[in-house]
Amino acid sequence: MKLEKLLTELKIIEIRNNQPDCDIKKICYNSREVVPGSLFVAIPGYVTDGHQYIGKAISQGAVAVVHQDDLTDYPAGVSYIKVGDSRHALGLLGSCFYGKPSASMVVTGITGTNGKTSLTYMLKHIFETEGKKCGLIGTIHNLIGDQVVDNRGRTTPESLEVQEIINEMKERGCTHLFMEVSSHGLALDRVNGVDFDYGIFTNLTQDHLDYHKTFENYFEAKAKLFFQAQKANIINGDDPWGRKLCDMLKEKTSVPVLTYGMNPGHDYYARDLIFGAKGTDFTLVTPDGEEKLWLNIPGEFMVYNAIAAIIAAVVEGVPMAVIRTALATMPGVEGRMEILDLEAPFDVIIDYAHSPDSLEKLLQSVRKIFTGRIVLVFGCNGDRDKEKRPIMGRIAGEYADMVVVTSDNPASENPIDIINAVVAGVREKTDQVATVELRQEGIYYGATLCRPGDVLVLAGKGHEKQEIMKDETLYYNEWDTAREAVARLKLKSEN
């Protein structure tokens, strides 16, 4: 692509050594990936600054550089494009380079503290039930149809990778894309250049304050998505931050806002919920009447997700009959309110709940579904928001009958320090708490506490396949650990 055409979306401060007819073969922000004919985008980072690698990029064949800082030298033969924010520019450059791929697809972005992953899978299943080919970008996987694509370890990849992935989806026939959009991704402009048709807001509760510092900053990062949506914004009206977002959008945009929740007064709301271990019956009240529906995944919070997915599908023209079939056949989402099929006298649930709100909603749903005691095994991440540890402890102590506090990615911190901070919160509500540092042993100990009819809830890890320690990252699998715990119990009883 010619350099002149590539720069059409940028707000350029100045260009030195302009070569408008220069042919750009590749865009890079990592100097190690530069090949002859590349455009190198120098991005300031947390650990290092891309401006320090401009010389290396040129030596490897970069013919143009986008930068935001003044440079000491501008060697001939290379074009230098100065912009106000090179990170902001990266997504726009990527979109232009790949021919604005998102413009030819229906793109739905989902943001919020909880529910993003489940919602993307619900939407994908609904639209695939209608016969559409769909893509998904999210925490567990990126998917093109059923094929898994590397997500590079991020819920929302860097903006250039986002455009690469969307372009691949377009070339392989996807007509719809459902995308988790993290607060980090929004704050770091990773979805710049994405043409969103719909934005969905699930909720906002305490999480990631180690990065955002304040709730207001966290909210403002999330809100950025909804100024990019072009067809409709779908907002959880039961959430106080959702109501604040509605007021903001109605004041500052002309895009329709549709609200949902459990309370009458929203555009769509659920009532008459009947909970079971296999799923939930509920009545959905819509602007066009009432629908009786069955969701094949248990939990009240899953009903919230389902309503949001229904709205996006209805507005996009999916018949309610298709939606009803899709919800009734919806497969479970990995590590989200997942009830394991084990030969044990008690039930075992794995869930990714790792924030105060998600843990509370998980335990509330378990209480509504099961009659036995709740034995909870969980921990909190290291190097993350420390304030939420005692908060999650208090929630655990309030809703669980027995609590086992263990490790969950302690990273550079001492696992015992994290555990003690959680336990301090638990003890404000109950003395039925134990500590086991090693997670595998913590789960086994939790299993030994279970009586017939109880529920063993394993929270925090969900789909993750690793345990991040101070000096190493170890493979870890929550499912295998749960199965091994049950097998150990069975062997012990036989002996």
BALUM-449329 format. One line per 4 residues: number of its first residue (from 0); for each residue z, x, y of C-alpha. Coordinates in Angstrom, 2 decimals. Layout:
# BALUM-449329
NUM = Z/X/Y | ...
***
This chain:
# BALUM-449329
0 = 0.00/0.00/0.00 | -0.86/1.26/3.49 | 2.13/2.34/5.56 | 1.11/0.13/8.47
4 = 1.16/-3.00/6.28 | 4.45/-2.02/4.67 | 6.24/-1.85/8.01 | 5.26/-5.30/9.31
8 = 8.68/-6.89/8.63 | 10.79/-4.12/10.21 | 12.27/-3.93/13.69 | 11.21/-0.39/14.48
12 = 12.89/1.68/17.17 | 10.34/4.49/17.10 | 7.76/6.18/14.85 | 7.04/9.90/14.89
16 = 3.99/11.45/13.28 | 2.56/8.01/12.64 | 0.05/7.82/9.78 | -0.72/4.10/9.51
20 = -3.41/4.60/6.87 | -1.15/6.67/4.63 | -1.07/5.20/1.12 | 2.49/4.60/-0.15
24 = 2.77/4.86/-3.93 | 6.51/4.23/-4.33 | 9.65/3.39/-2.36 | 12.84/5.35/-3.11
28 = 16.37/5.59/-1.73 | 17.42/8.20/-4.30 | 15.78/11.56/-3.61 | 15.78/12.38/-7.34
32 = 13.29/9.55/-7.93 | 10.78/10.68/-5.27 | 7.24/11.42/-6.41 | 4.21/12.46/-4.32
36 = 3.22/9.60/-2.04 | 6.69/8.07/-1.79 | 8.41/6.47/1.15 | 12.03/7.63/1.23
40 = 14.67/5.36/2.76 | 17.75/7.28/3.93 | 20.80/5.06/3.45 | 24.35/5.96/4.49
44 = 26.64/5.51/1.48 | 30.35/5.62/0.64 | 30.23/8.99/-1.10 | 27.19/10.63/0.42
48 = 24.56/9.99/3.09 | 20.87/9.68/2.27 | 20.00/11.43/5.52 | 21.25/14.67/3.92
52 = 18.53/14.42/1.28 | 15.52/13.87/3.51 | 14.47/17.51/3.16 | 14.68/17.31/-0.63
56 = 12.66/14.07/-0.63 | 9.94/15.70/1.47 | 9.85/18.76/-0.78 | 9.23/16.41/-3.73
60 = 6.31/14.70/-2.00 | 7.65/11.98/0.29 | 5.04/11.22/2.96 | 7.16/8.85/5.05
64 = 10.86/8.48/5.82 | 12.79/5.46/7.10 | 16.04/6.50/8.78 | 18.65/5.15/11.19
68 = 20.21/8.37/12.48 | 18.50/10.82/14.81 | 17.17/13.83/12.95 | 17.20/17.49/14.02
72 = 13.68/18.17/12.78 | 10.51/16.12/12.31 | 8.06/18.34/10.36 | 4.38/17.49/10.69
76 = 2.60/15.68/7.90 | 5.41/13.18/7.35 | 5.89/9.87/9.20 | 9.39/9.15/10.49
80 = 10.31/5.52/11.11 | 13.60/4.96/12.89 | 15.31/1.57/12.46 | 18.68/0.19/13.46
84 = 19.90/-0.20/9.85 | 18.05/1.50/7.02 | 20.00/-0.38/4.33 | 18.92/-3.66/5.91
88 = 15.34/-2.38/5.98 | 15.27/-1.45/2.28 | 15.10/-5.03/0.98 | 12.39/-5.98/3.47
92 = 10.35/-2.95/2.48 | 10.79/-3.75/-1.21 | 9.76/-7.36/-0.72 | 6.64/-6.36/1.18
96 = 5.73/-3.60/-1.31 | 5.85/-6.04/-4.23 | 3.99/-8.79/-2.38 | 7.00/-11.01/-1.56
100 = 7.48/-12.11/-5.17 | 10.36/-14.52/-4.49 | 8.10/-16.63/-2.26 | 6.12/-17.75/-5.32
104 = 9.21/-18.86/-7.27 | 11.97/-21.43/-6.80 | 15.03/-19.24/-6.18 | 18.61/-20.49/-6.33
108 = 21.41/-18.19/-5.20 | 24.98/-18.84/-6.31 | 28.00/-17.30/-4.62 | 31.76/-17.86/-4.70
112 = 34.80/-16.22/-6.23 | 34.44/-18.01/-9.57 | 31.79/-19.90/-11.52 | 28.69/-17.91/-10.61
116 = 27.86/-16.75/-14.12 | 28.37/-20.11/-15.82 | 26.30/-21.85/-13.16 | 23.32/-19.53/-13.54
120 = 23.29/-20.14/-17.31 | 23.63/-23.90/-16.85 | 20.74/-24.01/-14.40 | 18.57/-21.84/-16.61
124 = 19.25/-24.11/-19.60 | 18.50/-27.29/-17.63 | 15.18/-26.03/-16.30 | 14.17/-24.51/-19.63
128 = 14.92/-27.88/-21.24 | 12.32/-29.28/-18.85 | 9.88/-26.62/-20.01 | 10.06/-24.10/-17.16
132 = 10.11/-20.33/-17.66 | 13.16/-18.95/-15.91 | 14.67/-15.69/-14.81 | 18.35/-14.91/-14.31
136 = 20.07/-12.13/-12.37 | 23.81/-11.83/-12.93 | 26.99/-10.22/-14.16 | 26.41/-10.30/-17.91
140 = 22.65/-9.76/-18.09 | 19.42/-10.07/-16.23 | 17.12/-12.29/-18.26 | 13.42/-13.04/-18.32
144 = 13.29/-16.02/-20.62 | 15.41/-14.81/-23.54 | 14.71/-11.11/-23.01 | 17.58/-9.03/-21.65
148 = 16.77/-6.73/-18.72 | 19.16/-3.99/-17.55 | 21.27/-5.14/-14.58 | 22.27/-1.55/-13.76
152 = 25.96/-2.41/-13.94 | 25.99/-4.69/-10.91 | 26.15/-8.44/-10.44 | 23.69/-8.03/-7.56
156 = 21.61/-4.84/-7.91 | 20.49/-2.78/-4.90 | 17.87/-4.59/-2.82 | 14.93/-2.49/-4.03
160 = 15.83/-3.18/-7.67 | 16.24/-6.86/-6.87 | 12.64/-6.96/-5.63 | 11.42/-4.97/-8.65
164 = 13.13/-7.38/-11.03 | 11.85/-10.48/-9.23 | 8.33/-9.06/-9.25 | 8.54/-8.44/-13.01
168 = 9.73/-12.04/-13.48 | 6.83/-13.31/-11.41 | 4.28/-11.23/-13.32 | 5.64/-12.56/-16.60
172 = 5.27/-16.18/-15.58 | 8.72/-17.19/-14.36 | 8.62/-20.11/-11.95 | 12.37/-20.38/-11.35
176 = 15.06/-17.77/-10.71 | 18.83/-18.29/-10.77 | 20.76/-15.48/-9.19 | 24.42/-14.59/-8.84
180 = 24.94/-13.26/-5.34 | 28.14/-11.25/-4.98 | 30.04/-10.77/-1.75 | 29.43/-7.02/-2.04
184 = 25.72/-7.70/-2.47 | 25.65/-9.88/0.64 | 27.73/-7.49/2.72 | 25.44/-4.61/1.69
188 = 22.19/-6.54/2.33 | 21.09/-6.40/-1.30 | 19.33/-9.77/-1.09 | 17.39/-9.02/2.09
192 = 13.82/-10.11/1.62 | 14.65/-12.76/-1.01 | 13.30/-16.21/-0.16 | 16.08/-18.51/-1.36
196 = 15.27/-22.19/-1.79 | 18.85/-23.23/-2.61 | 22.28/-21.80/-1.98 | 25.30/-22.91/-4.03
200 = 28.91/-22.26/-2.99 | 31.48/-22.60/-5.78 | 34.78/-21.68/-4.08 | 36.63/-18.91/-2.27
204 = 39.97/-17.58/-3.46 | 41.73/-14.23/-3.41 | 39.60/-11.43/-4.82 | 37.89/-8.27/-3.58
208 = 40.22/-7.95/-0.59 | 40.44/-4.24/-1.36 | 36.84/-4.16/-0.07 | 36.68/-7.00/2.47
212 = 40.27/-6.53/3.78 | 40.60/-10.11/5.07 | 39.68/-13.60/3.86 | 37.58/-14.08/7.01
216 = 35.48/-11.02/6.19 | 35.15/-12.22/2.60 | 34.06/-15.66/3.80 | 31.59/-14.29/6.33
220 = 29.96/-12.15/3.63 | 29.57/-15.19/1.35 | 28.27/-17.35/4.20 | 25.28/-15.06/4.79
224 = 23.52/-16.50/1.74 | 23.34/-20.00/3.17 | 21.41/-18.95/6.25 | 18.64/-17.73/3.93
228 = 18.28/-20.98/1.94 | 15.31/-23.11/2.92 | 15.52/-26.39/0.96 | 19.22/-27.26/0.59
232 = 22.74/-25.83/0.48 | 25.05/-27.20/-2.21 | 28.74/-26.83/-1.38 | 32.00/-27.48/-3.24
236 = 33.59/-29.89/-0.79 | 36.97/-29.81/-2.56 | 37.38/-26.17/-1.53 | 38.81/-25.64/1.99
240 = 36.47/-22.74/2.62 | 33.62/-24.91/1.38 | 34.48/-27.51/4.00 | 34.55/-24.80/6.64
244 = 31.14/-23.61/5.44 | 29.76/-27.17/5.64 | 30.85/-27.48/9.26 | 29.31/-24.12/10.11
248 = 25.99/-24.91/8.43 | 25.68/-28.36/9.95 | 26.25/-26.86/13.38 | 23.99/-23.83/13.04
252 = 21.18/-24.83/10.64 | 18.89/-27.77/9.96 | 18.85/-27.23/6.18 | 20.35/-30.22/4.31
256 = 23.93/-29.78/3.07 | 24.99/-31.57/-0.12 | 28.65/-31.64/-1.17 | 30.25/-32.07/-4.58
260 = 33.67/-32.20/-6.20 | 36.17/-34.56/-7.78 | 37.10/-36.48/-4.65 | 35.26/-39.59/-3.46
264 = 33.40/-39.02/-0.23 | 31.22/-36.19/-1.47 | 27.51/-36.72/-2.06 | 28.17/-36.19/-5.77
268 = 31.57/-36.47/-7.44 | 32.97/-36.78/-10.96 | 35.54/-39.26/-12.19 | 36.96/-40.56/-15.48
272 = 37.07/-37.11/-17.07 | 38.06/-37.02/-20.75 | 38.81/-33.48/-21.93 | 38.36/-32.11/-25.43
276 = 38.09/-28.75/-27.16 | 34.35/-29.33/-27.69 | 33.54/-30.47/-24.16 | 34.12/-33.10/-21.49
280 = 33.03/-36.69/-20.97 | 32.73/-37.69/-17.31 | 31.07/-40.14/-14.97 | 29.03/-38.65/-12.13
284 = 28.74/-40.72/-8.97 | 25.50/-39.91/-7.15 | 23.69/-41.34/-4.10 | 21.46/-43.19/-6.58
288 = 24.17/-44.62/-8.81 | 26.44/-43.54/-11.65 | 25.66/-41.45/-14.72 | 27.80/-41.05/-17.84
292 = 27.49/-37.48/-19.07 | 28.77/-35.18/-21.80 | 29.16/-31.46/-21.05 | 29.12/-29.33/-24.17
296 = 31.57/-26.76/-22.72 | 35.28/-27.52/-22.21 | 37.25/-27.20/-18.99 | 37.50/-29.02/-15.67
300 = 36.14/-26.03/-13.77 | 33.03/-26.20/-15.97 | 32.52/-29.76/-14.75 | 32.49/-28.45/-11.18
304 = 29.79/-25.99/-12.20 | 27.85/-28.71/-13.96 | 27.81/-30.97/-10.88 | 26.40/-28.18/-8.73
308 = 23.73/-27.49/-11.34 | 22.88/-31.19/-11.56 | 22.38/-31.44/-7.80 | 20.03/-28.44/-7.72
312 = 18.05/-29.92/-10.60 | 17.88/-33.43/-9.13 | 16.72/-32.20/-5.73 | 14.07/-30.11/-7.47
316 = 12.83/-33.20/-9.31 | 14.23/-32.75/-12.81 | 14.67/-36.19/-14.45 | 18.25/-37.22/-15.21
320 = 17.31/-37.75/-18.85 | 16.41/-34.07/-19.12 | 19.63/-33.07/-17.37 | 21.71/-35.24/-19.73
324 = 20.09/-33.63/-22.78 | 20.57/-30.14/-21.35 | 24.28/-30.62/-20.62 | 24.87/-32.03/-24.09
328 = 23.15/-29.05/-25.73 | 24.42/-26.36/-23.35 | 25.44/-23.30/-25.36 | 28.66/-21.59/-24.41
332 = 28.54/-18.71/-21.95 | 29.76/-15.38/-23.27 | 33.41/-14.84/-22.40 | 33.72/-18.03/-20.36
336 = 36.19/-20.54/-21.83 | 34.95/-19.35/-25.21 | 36.85/-20.80/-28.18 | 36.50/-18.45/-31.14
340 = 35.71/-19.69/-34.61 | 38.47/-17.93/-36.55 | 40.40/-18.77/-39.71 | 43.75/-18.92/-37.98
344 = 46.45/-21.60/-37.65 | 46.10/-21.35/-33.87 | 43.18/-21.42/-31.44 | 41.93/-18.34/-29.59
348 = 40.20/-18.51/-26.22 | 38.47/-15.64/-24.40 | 37.81/-15.97/-20.68 | 36.80/-13.64/-17.85
352 = 39.48/-15.05/-15.51 | 40.53/-12.08/-13.40 | 41.50/-13.64/-10.08 | 44.46/-15.91/-9.23
356 = 42.35/-19.05/-8.90 | 40.31/-18.47/-12.04 | 43.46/-17.80/-14.09 | 45.13/-20.93/-12.74
360 = 42.09/-23.11/-13.44 | 41.75/-21.66/-16.93 | 45.37/-22.37/-17.84 | 45.27/-25.84/-16.28
364 = 42.21/-26.68/-18.36 | 43.78/-25.32/-21.55 | 46.86/-27.45/-20.88 | 44.71/-30.57/-20.53
368 = 42.82/-29.89/-23.76 | 45.42/-28.55/-26.18 | 48.87/-29.84/-27.09 | 50.39/-26.63/-28.48
372 = 52.08/-23.81/-26.63 | 50.01/-21.39/-24.55 | 50.46/-17.71/-25.36 | 48.69/-15.72/-22.65
376 = 47.64/-12.07/-22.88 | 46.24/-10.56/-19.69 | 46.40/-7.72/-17.18 | 45.00/-6.71/-13.79
380 = 42.39/-4.09/-12.90 | 43.32/-0.75/-11.43 | 41.90/0.46/-8.11 | 41.45/-3.15/-7.02
384 = 43.27/-5.67/-4.84 | 46.93/-4.89/-5.55 | 48.25/-7.95/-3.73 | 46.93/-10.33/-6.37
388 = 48.94/-8.78/-9.22 | 52.28/-10.57/-8.63 | 50.36/-13.69/-7.63 | 48.61/-13.75/-11.00
392 = 51.95/-13.03/-12.64 | 53.50/-16.10/-11.01 | 50.57/-18.25/-12.14 | 50.91/-16.93/-15.69
396 = 54.65/-17.63/-15.68 | 54.14/-21.15/-14.38 | 51.44/-22.32/-16.78 | 51.90/-20.29/-19.98
400 = 54.75/-20.67/-22.43 | 54.71/-17.01/-23.46 | 53.17/-14.15/-21.45 | 52.13/-10.72/-22.72
404 = 51.14/-8.38/-19.89 | 48.86/-5.54/-20.95 | 46.15/-3.22/-19.61 | 42.77/-4.26/-18.18
408 = 40.69/-1.38/-16.82 | 43.56/0.60/-15.25 | 41.05/3.16/-13.91 | 42.81/5.91/-11.92
412 = 46.16/4.12/-11.75 | 49.11/4.38/-14.12 | 48.80/1.34/-16.43 | 52.58/0.83/-16.44
416 = 52.66/0.55/-12.63 | 50.06/-2.23/-12.76 | 51.87/-3.99/-15.60 | 55.20/-3.85/-13.75
420 = 53.64/-5.37/-10.61 | 52.31/-8.29/-12.69 | 55.61/-8.73/-14.56 | 57.50/-8.97/-11.26
424 = 55.51/-12.11/-10.52 | 55.90/-13.53/-14.02 | 59.71/-13.19/-13.86 | 59.81/-15.37/-10.75
428 = 58.79/-18.25/-13.03 | 59.99/-17.39/-16.56 | 61.73/-14.78/-18.67 | 59.31/-15.41/-21.56
432 = 57.36/-12.21/-20.92 | 56.68/-9.02/-22.85 | 54.74/-5.86/-22.03 | 52.41/-3.89/-24.31
436 = 50.41/-1.12/-22.64 | 47.54/-0.83/-25.13 | 45.42/-3.96/-24.95 | 44.56/-4.08/-28.66
440 = 48.25/-4.02/-29.53 | 49.04/-6.52/-26.78 | 46.62/-9.01/-28.31 | 48.05/-8.46/-31.77
444 = 51.56/-8.97/-30.42 | 50.43/-12.17/-28.69 | 49.00/-13.37/-32.01 | 52.35/-12.75/-33.72
448 = 53.99/-15.08/-31.21 | 51.68/-17.98/-32.04 | 52.84/-20.89/-34.21 | 50.48/-23.34/-35.88
452 = 48.80/-25.47/-33.22 | 49.35/-22.95/-30.41 | 46.62/-21.44/-28.22 | 46.21/-17.70/-27.73
456 = 44.48/-17.17/-24.37 | 42.94/-13.74/-23.73 | 42.11/-13.48/-20.05 | 40.41/-10.90/-17.88
460 = 37.90/-9.04/-20.06 | 35.48/-11.81/-20.93 | 32.04/-10.33/-21.66 | 33.00/-6.77/-20.75
464 = 32.44/-4.10/-23.39 | 34.49/-1.27/-21.91 | 37.97/-0.21/-20.91 | 37.97/2.00/-17.81
468 = 40.66/4.66/-17.97 | 41.57/7.50/-15.61 | 39.48/10.18/-17.27 | 37.16/8.24/-19.55
472 = 35.52/4.91/-20.22 | 36.02/3.64/-23.75 | 34.05/1.06/-25.70 | 36.06/-2.14/-26.06
476 = 35.26/-5.55/-27.52 | 37.61/-8.50/-27.00 | 36.05/-10.52/-29.84 | 36.51/-7.74/-32.38
480 = 40.07/-7.18/-31.17 | 40.90/-10.87/-31.61 | 39.40/-10.92/-35.10 | 41.28/-7.77/-36.08
484 = 44.54/-9.28/-34.80 | 44.05/-12.39/-36.93 | 43.10/-10.26/-39.96 | 46.25/-8.13/-39.52
488 = 48.39/-11.26/-39.38 | 46.76/-12.62/-42.51 | 47.25/-9.34/-44.37 | 50.88/-9.18/-43.29
492 = 51.52/-12.74/-44.51 | 49.91/-11.96/-47.88 | 52.12/-8.96/-48.36
***
